[in-house]
Amino acid sequence: MAATGNPSSPATPPSAPPLPAPALKRRMACWMYEGMLMFGVVFISGYLFSTLSQTRHALDNRHALQAFLFVIFGIYFTWFWAKGQTLAMKTWNIRVVDRQGRAISQARALGRYVLSWLWLIPPLGAVAPFNLSGGEIAVIVTGWVAVWALLSRFHPEGQFWHDAWAGTRLIHSTPLSR
């Protein structure tokens, strides 16, 4: 039986399957769930820091604690993103990959971690010179997060801009069979 198609045409490599971004609503739900899980990381890390530094008052060593948490968050996210998913991402069936759909390196995951601070640093930097109440700061930060999330609508593939700049992308991940 003859093969179908033109035998004189060059073989075309199979194209990579499209890797659409998960819906914005699902990515933001994952983001919120990640925040809840990070409470445990902050609690354990804060306890470890205060024990090792013999901190007796919550405001003592505040900047050192913030730097310590920045490093702990970096280790947490870099480690799990290099593996493909955090626990929240597994729950919401989301995976982080590079532009070609492959697992990312730890260096790329670290770059993504640094760029992901664009979710919080701009509004916090903007309110720093002012003596605003906690509620006002929360409104400004929440507004910025909403704007930053909605800006993904302007990316050609629907990705967050920090992912585009880091050379990563969020994709739908099918759950592993049990």
Secondary structure, 3 states (H helix, E strand, C coil): CCCCCCCCCCCCCCCCCCCCCCCHHHHHHHHHHHHHHHHHHHHHHHHHHHHHHCCCCCCCCHHHHHHHHHHHHHHHHHHHHHHCCCHHHHHCCEEEEECCCCCCCHHHHHHHHHHHHHHCHHHHHHHCCCCCCHHHHHHHHHHHHHHHHHHHHHCCCCCCHHHHHHCEEEEECCCCCC
